[in-house]
């Protein structure tokens, strides 16, 4: 039913106010998604079709599917038996009304190149989703959009009402299933976000804000049991809403891999609920214990085994938090006393993963990392040959979530960037931008990967999509060459 978000409805879209989406593409199948807002409660049946043309004259498959309140009237249909590397157009119909037509694409089977858009961190209250509009408008053939997490933000503060015309609903911290469903519903009513989903297939993982701030397997820094109840219940609600509202295959574990033939393989990580132990500060006893994990034993073994056995030239790791080590003290002087939420906060497991690259002679590893809201490029050193990099990392900026430009003068942020780059403990750092928002476009060829940091204004409806920096990563070199 409509509920709290009804005032955001575009009446012309009824009853498919939340648009359409597609996701988890392979060379032969993908998921198509929509949400119906019925006028009455109860089980409903709707039809779907997928075609070779935008007018949907050349239908290749069609069917019917049911939904009800137990799935928040969302619909996901796995469509199989498709042809590799081609566009399809799909739509849904209910009660005589038809959704907008979505465009999607299967992955190529053994391509010479692939083009991905990599994004993360789109806080509704923090700014306009202009970057999603820019992604939807892209003329180049995009194979998929990879979202590294923080698709929604669970928090609420009274200051949102004072500082933003985009006030998240419900006006409270998300705890119940209804809370999470309402927040997803509001995000999916944003026209710019709907447009990006309508134009491209997405590949999703979560980070912490789909659940609670700095979440780990058994709790979260942002969860107070006395006020918010049992964390396992909250986690269950967050997970259910995520799988309802995101075009992703229903599966027991979030971590998985995506094949681009012999060219590349993408390993997608769950850095929160699968096996992460509680965060600690570097000064705390037990910080370096091998029992402290970000991935957990099962996922870590899966990753190392997959990286070792894959025949693909490029090994891409879709990573919710930064892997590289760096010293942030020019910006945060007391950083050593803070609990570390990224990979550097779990040195035992980090060293285990990093050592496996060297011991198994794994080459051409590219981490694609979210969470920080900033842009980064690192050459990660080999633990056995510290003068030689063994992997590279590209950190993607936020779509809208605040970074270091929030509340700080531009000249101060620019100074911090220079100090970070010049800090003697940051010799692995090749590029940093703490102030701009947008996305990264990653183009993969056999002999090199090209990365383009696109910057898109979030603070007004007027915006431009500009490439602020680019780099080339040559095959076999583990090197960032800035352009």
Backbone torsions as a table, in degrees:
resi	resn	phi	psi	omega
1	UNK	NA	173.7	-169.9
2	UNK	-69.7	-58.7	176.7
3	UNK	71.1	-150.4	-169.6
4	UNK	-66.5	-22.4	-173.2
5	UNK	-94.7	6.2	-172.7
6	UNK	-59.5	-31.9	-178.0
7	UNK	-65.3	-14.9	-180.0
8	UNK	-91.5	-4.3	-174.0
9	UNK	-66.5	137.3	165.1
10	UNK	-91.2	108.5	-169.9
11	UNK	-58.4	-29.3	-178.2
12	UNK	-67.1	-16.4	-178.0
13	UNK	-91.2	-4.4	-174.2
14	UNK	-53.6	141.1	-5.3
15	UNK	-93.3	16.6	-177.3
16	UNK	-100.9	56.5	-174.1
17	UNK	-62.0	-28.0	-174.5
18	UNK	-91.3	7.0	174.8
19	UNK	74.3	-156.9	-179.3
20	UNK	-132.4	164.2	178.9
21	UNK	-156.6	162.6	173.3
22	UNK	-139.3	158.7	-176.3
23	UNK	-166.6	176.6	-179.5
24	UNK	46.8	51.1	-179.6
25	UNK	-72.0	145.9	164.6
26	UNK	-123.8	-171.1	178.9
27	UNK	-73.3	-14.2	-174.3
28	UNK	-126.8	-11.9	-176.8
29	UNK	-152.6	165.5	176.2
30	UNK	-164.9	168.0	179.1
31	UNK	-101.6	134.7	168.6
32	UNK	-112.3	148.8	-168.6
33	UNK	-140.0	148.2	165.1
34	UNK	-156.6	177.5	174.3
35	UNK	-138.1	131.3	178.7
36	UNK	-101.4	139.2	172.6
37	UNK	-110.9	93.1	-175.6
38	UNK	-77.9	161.6	178.5
39	UNK	-84.7	-10.9	-179.5
40	UNK	-139.1	159.7	-179.6
41	UNK	-95.0	141.1	-179.2
42	UNK	144.2	173.8	-179.8
43	UNK	-69.1	137.7	177.4
44	UNK	-128.2	156.8	178.3
45	UNK	-122.3	131.6	176.7
46	UNK	-129.7	163.3	-179.4
47	UNK	-108.9	158.1	177.3
48	UNK	-139.6	156.5	174.7
49	UNK	-151.2	153.1	179.3
50	UNK	-135.6	136.5	-169.9
51	UNK	-137.2	170.4	-179.6
52	UNK	-88.4	-5.4	-175.7
53	UNK	-137.8	158.8	-175.4
54	UNK	-69.3	-24.1	176.5
55	UNK	-84.6	-5.4	178.4
56	UNK	57.7	43.3	174.1
57	UNK	-86.4	-32.5	-177.0
58	UNK	-101.2	74.7	-176.2
59	UNK	-74.5	131.6	178.7
60	UNK	-105.2	-27.3	176.2
61	UNK	-151.9	153.3	174.2
62	UNK	-156.6	164.8	-179.4
63	UNK	-177.5	-174.5	176.5
64	UNK	-125.2	154.2	-179.2
65	UNK	-149.0	148.7	-178.5
66	UNK	-110.4	153.8	174.3
67	UNK	-151.4	167.2	178.6
68	UNK	-159.7	-169.0	-174.7
69	UNK	-65.2	-23.5	-179.5
70	UNK	-68.2	-17.1	175.6
71	UNK	-116.0	16.8	-179.4
72	UNK	55.8	30.5	179.5
73	UNK	59.4	23.7	170.8
74	UNK	-86.7	157.6	-177.9
75	UNK	-135.1	132.5	171.7
76	UNK	-130.2	129.2	178.2
77	UNK	-124.3	121.5	173.9
78	UNK	-83.2	118.4	-179.5
79	UNK	-105.3	117.9	-178.0
80	UNK	-111.7	175.3	176.9
81	UNK	73.8	25.4	179.7
82	UNK	-90.7	170.0	-180.0
83	UNK	-93.6	145.3	-176.9
84	UNK	-68.1	145.2	167.8
85	UNK	62.7	34.5	179.7
86	UNK	-135.3	156.6	178.5
87	UNK	-79.6	147.2	171.7
88	UNK	-134.8	157.0	177.3
89	UNK	-124.3	135.8	-172.6
90	UNK	-136.1	158.4	176.6
91	UNK	-157.8	169.4	178.6
92	UNK	-127.8	156.2	177.3
93	UNK	-139.3	143.3	178.2
94	UNK	-152.0	130.4	172.6
95	UNK	55.0	39.3	176.7
96	UNK	82.9	2.4	-179.8
97	UNK	-119.8	146.1	-174.0
98	UNK	-117.1	143.7	176.8
99	UNK	-72.0	171.3	167.0
100	UNK	-61.7	158.7	178.2
101	UNK	-90.4	124.1	177.4
102	UNK	-94.9	149.5	174.5
103	UNK	-108.6	136.1	178.0
104	UNK	-139.5	-179.4	-175.0
105	UNK	-155.1	134.9	170.4
106	UNK	-79.7	158.2	178.5
107	UNK	-77.4	147.9	173.3
108	UNK	-67.6	151.4	-172.4
109	UNK	-79.4	-44.5	178.0
110	UNK	-147.2	73.2	-168.0
111	UNK	-80.0	161.5	170.7
112	UNK	-82.6	-24.7	178.5
113	UNK	-154.9	156.8	172.9
114	UNK	-137.9	152.7	-179.7
115	UNK	-128.2	119.4	179.7
116	UNK	-117.2	146.9	166.7
117	UNK	-107.0	128.1	-175.0
118	UNK	-117.6	129.0	-172.4
119	UNK	-141.0	168.0	172.4
120	UNK	-167.1	162.2	161.7
121	UNK	64.5	77.3	177.8
122	UNK	-117.1	84.9	177.3
123	UNK	-76.5	124.9	-175.7
124	UNK	-61.4	-44.4	-174.8
125	UNK	-75.9	-13.6	-172.4
126	UNK	-85.8	-11.4	-180.0
127	UNK	160.9	176.5	-179.1
128	UNK	-78.0	151.4	-177.8
129	UNK	-88.0	47.2	-179.8
130	UNK	-60.1	-33.8	179.7
131	UNK	-63.2	-35.5	176.0
132	UNK	-64.9	-40.0	176.6
133	UNK	-60.4	-44.8	180.0
134	UNK	-62.4	-39.0	178.0
135	UNK	-64.8	-43.8	177.6
136	UNK	-62.2	-31.8	-177.9
137	UNK	-80.9	-9.0	-172.6
138	UNK	-59.6	133.6	-178.9
139	UNK	-85.6	-25.9	179.9
140	UNK	-66.6	155.3	178.3
141	UNK	-75.9	109.0	179.9
142	UNK	-95.2	124.3	179.5
143	UNK	-74.7	-35.9	177.4
144	UNK	-169.6	157.0	170.5
145	UNK	-104.5	123.3	-178.9
146	UNK	-102.1	115.8	179.2
147	UNK	-102.0	119.8	-173.3
148	UNK	-91.6	10.9	173.0
149	UNK	114.6	171.5	-169.9
150	UNK	61.7	50.1	177.3
151	UNK	-72.8	-35.7	168.0
152	UNK	-124.5	168.0	174.1
153	UNK	-123.0	130.5	-171.5
154	UNK	-83.6	-12.1	-171.2
155	UNK	-83.7	169.0	171.7
156	UNK	-152.2	140.8	177.6
157	UNK	-140.8	146.7	178.0
158	UNK	-60.3	-25.8	-179.1
159	UNK	-67.4	-21.2	176.4
160	UNK	-58.2	-38.9	-178.2
161	UNK	-66.2	-34.5	-178.9
162	UNK	-78.4	-33.7	-168.3
163	UNK	-103.7	-11.6	-171.4
164	UNK	-139.3	148.6	170.8
165	UNK	-93.5	8.4	179.1
166	UNK	-118.6	85.3	-173.6
167	UNK	-92.3	120.8	-177.4
168	UNK	-69.8	146.5	176.9
169	UNK	-116.0	147.7	-9.3
170	UNK	-67.8	164.4	-176.9
171	UNK	-82.7	63.3	-178.3
172	UNK	-166.9	165.1	171.7
173	UNK	-65.3	138.0	-178.4
174	UNK	-76.1	127.6	179.0
175	UNK	-134.8	-47.1	-175.4
176	UNK	-88.2	167.6	176.6
177	UNK	-60.8	-41.8	178.1
178	UNK	-61.1	-39.1	177.7
179	UNK	-57.5	-53.4	-177.1
180	UNK	-63.7	-41.7	179.1
181	UNK	-61.6	-41.2	-179.1
182	UNK	-64.1	-41.7	-179.4
183	UNK	-66.0	-43.7	176.0
184	UNK	-60.1	-43.8	-178.8
185	UNK	-59.4	-41.7	179.1
186	UNK	-64.8	-46.3	178.6
187	UNK	-57.8	-43.8	-174.8
188	UNK	-74.9	-6.1	172.4
189	UNK	-88.0	-9.2	177.0
190	UNK	-67.2	124.7	-173.3
191	UNK	-63.6	-35.0	-178.5
192	UNK	-72.2	-38.7	176.2
193	UNK	-67.2	-43.7	177.2
194	UNK	-56.4	-41.4	-176.7
195	UNK	-63.5	-45.1	178.8
196	UNK	-60.7	-42.3	178.3
197	UNK	-65.8	-35.6	-179.2
198	UNK	-67.2	-24.8	-172.6
199	UNK	-99.0	-25.4	-172.9
200	UNK	-141.1	148.5	170.3
201	UNK	-74.0	143.5	179.8
202	UNK	-111.3	151.2	171.8
203	UNK	-123.1	119.0	-169.5
204	UNK	-113.6	143.9	155.9
205	UNK	-129.9	167.3	175.2
206	UNK	-104.0	162.0	166.0
207	UNK	-118.6	-141.5	-173.7
208	UNK	-85.2	-35.0	-169.0
209	UNK	-74.6	-11.1	168.0
210	UNK	-69.9	-12.2	-177.9
211	UNK	-122.0	-76.8	178.0
212	UNK	-162.1	155.0	-174.9
213	UNK	-57.7	131.8	179.3
214	UNK	53.2	47.7	-179.9
215	UNK	-69.2	148.0	169.3
216	UNK	-135.6	-174.6	-168.6
217	UNK	-61.9	-36.8	-173.5
218	UNK	-115.4	8.2	-178.9
219	UNK	179.9	-167.0	179.5
220	UNK	-162.1	146.9	173.4
221	UNK	-58.1	-33.8	-177.9
222	UNK	-91.0	21.7	178.1
223	UNK	-124.0	125.9	177.5
224	UNK	-110.7	105.2	-176.3
225	UNK	-58.6	-32.7	-178.4
226	UNK	-67.0	-33.2	-178.0
227	UNK	-102.1	-27.6	-171.6
228	UNK	-116.8	5.1	172.9
229	UNK	79.6	-159.7	-174.9
230	UNK	-72.0	128.0	-178.6
231	UNK	-65.7	-34.6	179.8
232	UNK	-60.6	-37.4	177.1
233	UNK	-66.9	-45.0	179.5
234	UNK	-61.4	-43.6	179.2
235	UNK	-61.3	-41.4	179.2
236	UNK	-62.1	-42.9	178.9
237	UNK	-64.5	-44.2	-178.7
238	UNK	-62.6	-43.1	-178.7
239	UNK	-65.9	-42.8	-179.4
240	UNK	-62.5	-45.2	-179.7
241	UNK	-63.8	-39.4	177.9
242	UNK	-58.4	-49.4	-177.5
243	UNK	-71.1	-23.1	174.2
244	UNK	-73.4	-43.7	-167.4
245	UNK	-97.4	-2.8	-178.8
246	UNK	-116.0	139.3	179.7
247	UNK	-78.6	80.8	-176.3
248	UNK	-137.6	146.7	176.6
249	UNK	-65.2	138.8	175.2
250	UNK	-71.2	123.6	-175.4
251	UNK	-154.5	151.6	-176.9
252	UNK	-68.4	-28.8	-178.9
253	UNK	-123.0	141.8	179.8
254	UNK	-74.5	-36.5	-175.3
255	UNK	-69.6	140.0	-174.0
256	UNK	-167.5	175.8	178.1
257	UNK	-130.1	154.1	-179.4
258	UNK	-124.9	128.7	-176.4
259	UNK	-98.3	134.6	169.5
260	UNK	-116.2	45.1	179.6
261	UNK	66.4	-145.0	-179.6
262	UNK	-79.3	-7.4	-178.6
263	UNK	-77.0	-47.1	-174.2
264	UNK	-159.2	156.1	171.5
265	UNK	-134.0	134.9	-178.1
266	UNK	-107.6	119.7	177.8
267	UNK	-101.5	117.8	-176.4
268	UNK	-102.1	128.2	-171.3
269	UNK	-107.5	147.8	167.2
270	UNK	-102.5	104.5	-178.7
271	UNK	-94.6	16.7	-174.9
272	UNK	-129.2	-65.2	-166.4
273	UNK	-95.4	-18.6	-176.0
274	UNK	-69.4	-45.9	-174.8
275	UNK	-162.3	12.1	-176.8
276	UNK	-69.5	133.4	171.9
277	UNK	-92.2	169.8	-173.4
278	UNK	-63.7	144.7	178.4
279	UNK	-67.3	149.6	175.7
280	UNK	-136.2	158.9	172.0
281	UNK	-83.7	150.2	179.4
282	UNK	-58.2	-22.2	-179.1
283	UNK	-83.8	-9.1	-176.9
284	UNK	-81.9	146.3	178.2
285	UNK	-65.7	136.3	-179.9
286	UNK	89.2	3.3	-176.9
287	UNK	-57.0	-38.9	-176.1
288	UNK	-90.6	5.8	-177.4
289	UNK	-59.2	136.4	177.3
290	UNK	-67.0	-14.1	178.1
291	UNK	-76.4	-15.3	177.7
292	UNK	-83.9	123.2	-172.2
293	UNK	-133.9	148.0	173.5
294	UNK	-96.6	-39.0	179.6
295	UNK	-93.2	-32.9	-170.1
296	UNK	90.6	157.1	-173.7
297	UNK	-58.8	-47.8	-175.5
298	UNK	-62.1	-46.9	-177.2
299	UNK	-70.2	-37.8	178.6
300	UNK	-62.1	-44.5	178.2
301	UNK	-64.4	-39.9	177.4
302	UNK	-60.6	-43.7	-178.7
303	UNK	-65.1	-49.9	-177.9
304	UNK	-63.3	-42.4	179.0
305	UNK	-62.9	-43.3	-179.4
306	UNK	-66.2	-41.7	178.7
307	UNK	-65.9	-34.6	-179.1
308	UNK	-71.5	-37.9	-172.1
309	UNK	-92.2	-19.6	-174.7
310	UNK	-62.5	145.2	177.0
311	UNK	-96.1	-1.5	-177.6
312	UNK	-70.3	146.2	178.5
313	UNK	-65.6	-48.3	-176.1
314	UNK	-105.7	133.1	177.3
315	UNK	-110.4	106.9	-179.7
316	UNK	-97.5	135.8	178.7
317	UNK	-118.8	110.0	175.7
318	UNK	-78.8	106.3	-161.2
319	UNK	-122.0	120.0	-175.4
320	UNK	-68.7	-25.1	-179.2
321	UNK	-133.5	157.2	-175.7
322	UNK	-61.2	139.4	178.2
323	UNK	-92.8	-37.6	-174.5
324	UNK	-64.0	152.2	173.2
325	UNK	-94.6	137.6	178.0
326	UNK	-154.4	158.3	-179.7
327	UNK	-103.6	116.0	-175.8
328	UNK	-97.0	9.8	-172.6
329	UNK	-60.9	-26.6	174.0
330	UNK	-60.5	-26.0	-180.0
331	UNK	-98.2	-42.1	179.9
332	UNK	-123.1	97.1	-174.4
333	UNK	-59.4	-33.2	-176.3
334	UNK	-99.5	32.8	-174.1
335	UNK	-58.9	-31.4	-176.2
336	UNK	-66.1	-20.4	-178.4
337	UNK	-95.8	0.2	-178.9
338	UNK	-94.4	147.6	177.7
339	UNK	-70.2	127.3	-174.9
340	UNK	-88.9	122.6	-175.6
341	UNK	-98.0	-15.8	-179.1
342	UNK	-93.0	-170.1	-174.9
343	UNK	-61.0	-30.9	179.7
344	UNK	-65.5	-15.5	175.8
345	UNK	-81.2	-2.5	-179.6
346	UNK	-133.0	65.7	-171.4
347	UNK	-62.7	-30.9	179.9
348	UNK	-63.4	-54.3	-179.6
349	UNK	-69.3	-35.7	177.8
350	UNK	-59.6	-46.1	179.2
351	UNK	-64.5	-35.6	178.1
352	UNK	-62.4	-46.6	179.3
353	UNK	-66.1	-45.9	-177.6
354	UNK	-64.0	-41.4	179.2
355	UNK	-63.7	-33.2	179.9
356	UNK	-63.7	-31.3	177.9
357	UNK	-61.2	-45.2	-177.6
358	UNK	-73.3	-46.3	-176.2
359	UNK	-64.2	-32.0	-178.5
360	UNK	-101.5	8.5	178.4
361	UNK	53.1	45.2	178.6
362	UNK	-85.5	127.2	-176.7
363	UNK	-122.1	167.3	175.8
364	UNK	59.6	50.4	177.4
365	UNK	-97.5	127.2	178.0
366	UNK	-125.5	112.1	172.1
367	UNK	-79.6	130.7	171.7
368	UNK	-113.8	110.7	-163.9
369	UNK	-124.6	142.6	179.9
370	UNK	-110.5	-151.9	169.6
371	UNK	81.0	-39.2	-168.9
372	UNK	-80.0	-15.0	-177.8
373	UNK	71.8	2.2	-174.8
374	UNK	-122.8	169.7	-179.9
375	UNK	-102.2	135.3	-177.2
376	UNK	-143.1	156.4	165.2
377	UNK	-143.8	128.1	-177.9
378	UNK	-129.5	147.5	163.3
379	UNK	-106.1	114.9	-172.5
380	UNK	-90.3	122.5	-173.9
381	UNK	-73.2	150.1	173.2
382	UNK	-71.6	126.8	-178.3
383	UNK	-63.5	-21.6	179.8
384	UNK	-96.8	-13.5	179.4
385	UNK	-142.0	79.1	-167.4
386	UNK	-64.0	-13.3	177.6
387	UNK	-87.4	-6.9	-177.7
388	UNK	-117.0	131.4	175.2
389	UNK	-74.0	147.8	178.6
390	UNK	-115.6	-11.4	178.3
391	UNK	-158.2	168.0	174.6
392	UNK	-128.7	158.7	-179.0
393	UNK	-137.0	136.0	173.9
394	UNK	-118.4	119.0	176.7
395	UNK	-95.2	132.3	-175.0
396	UNK	-97.6	144.4	177.8
397	UNK	-73.4	168.4	175.4
398	UNK	-77.1	153.7	169.0
399	UNK	-65.3	-46.0	-177.2
400	UNK	-147.6	-19.9	-174.4
401	UNK	-60.8	143.9	-173.1
402	UNK	-61.5	138.2	171.0
403	UNK	-119.8	-150.3	-170.2
404	UNK	-78.7	-4.8	174.1
405	UNK	-79.4	-12.2	-178.7
406	UNK	-74.2	107.4	177.0
407	UNK	82.3	3.5	179.5
408	UNK	-119.7	138.8	177.4
409	UNK	-61.2	146.5	-178.2
410	UNK	-57.0	-41.7	-178.2
411	UNK	-64.3	-31.3	177.1
412	UNK	-68.2	-44.5	-179.6
413	UNK	-65.0	-40.4	177.6
414	UNK	-62.9	-37.7	177.6
415	UNK	-65.9	-42.1	178.2
416	UNK	-59.6	-42.2	179.5
417	UNK	-59.1	-44.7	179.6
418	UNK	-65.0	-40.5	-179.2
419	UNK	-68.6	-38.7	176.5
420	UNK	-61.5	-46.7	-178.3
421	UNK	-63.7	-35.4	-176.4
422	UNK	-86.6	-11.9	-176.2
423	UNK	-61.4	132.9	-176.2
424	UNK	-61.1	-23.4	178.7
425	UNK	-86.9	1.5	-179.0
426	UNK	-112.9	38.3	-178.5
427	UNK	-68.0	-18.2	178.4
428	UNK	-82.0	-12.5	-176.3
429	UNK	-80.4	123.6	179.5
430	UNK	-106.0	-27.0	-177.9
431	UNK	-155.9	140.4	174.9
432	UNK	-147.1	138.4	172.3
433	UNK	-139.3	113.6	-174.6
434	UNK	-95.8	2.8	-165.1
435	UNK	-124.1	-22.0	-172.9
436	UNK	-101.7	160.2	-177.4
437	UNK	-122.7	157.4	179.1
438	UNK	153.3	-128.9	-175.6
439	UNK	-158.3	169.6	176.6
440	UNK	-118.4	131.4	174.6
441	UNK	-100.5	126.3	-175.8
442	UNK	-118.4	118.8	-179.6
443	UNK	-115.0	121.3	-171.1
444	UNK	-112.2	122.8	171.3
445	UNK	-117.0	168.2	-180.0
446	UNK	-63.3	-38.6	-174.0
447	UNK	-92.7	-9.1	-179.4
448	UNK	-168.1	160.4	169.7
449	UNK	-116.7	134.3	175.6
450	UNK	-110.2	132.4	178.9
451	UNK	-122.4	136.3	-179.2
452	UNK	-127.5	119.0	175.0
453	UNK	-85.3	110.5	177.8
454	UNK	-94.3	131.2	179.8
455	UNK	-114.3	130.2	-174.0
456	UNK	-134.5	125.1	179.5
457	UNK	-60.0	141.0	179.9
458	UNK	-113.7	-5.6	-167.5
459	UNK	-96.9	-4.7	175.9
460	UNK	-151.6	167.4	179.2
461	UNK	-73.8	-15.3	175.5
462	UNK	-84.7	125.3	-178.6
463	UNK	-153.8	161.0	171.8
464	UNK	-130.5	150.3	174.9
465	UNK	-102.8	107.0	-175.3
466	UNK	-124.2	139.0	173.8
467	UNK	-80.3	114.5	-178.7
468	UNK	-88.8	-26.5	-179.8
469	UNK	-162.4	152.1	175.0
470	UNK	-142.1	164.3	177.2
471	UNK	-150.2	161.5	173.5
472	UNK	-120.1	136.3	176.1
473	UNK	-116.5	102.4	-178.0
474	UNK	-69.7	145.0	177.3
475	UNK	-61.6	130.7	175.9
476	UNK	85.0	-4.6	-173.1
477	UNK	-103.8	-22.1	-174.5
478	UNK	50.4	48.6	-172.4
479	UNK	-133.4	139.4	174.6
480	UNK	-98.6	119.1	175.1
481	UNK	-111.5	106.3	-177.0
482	UNK	-74.9	144.5	178.3
483	UNK	-117.1	NA	NA
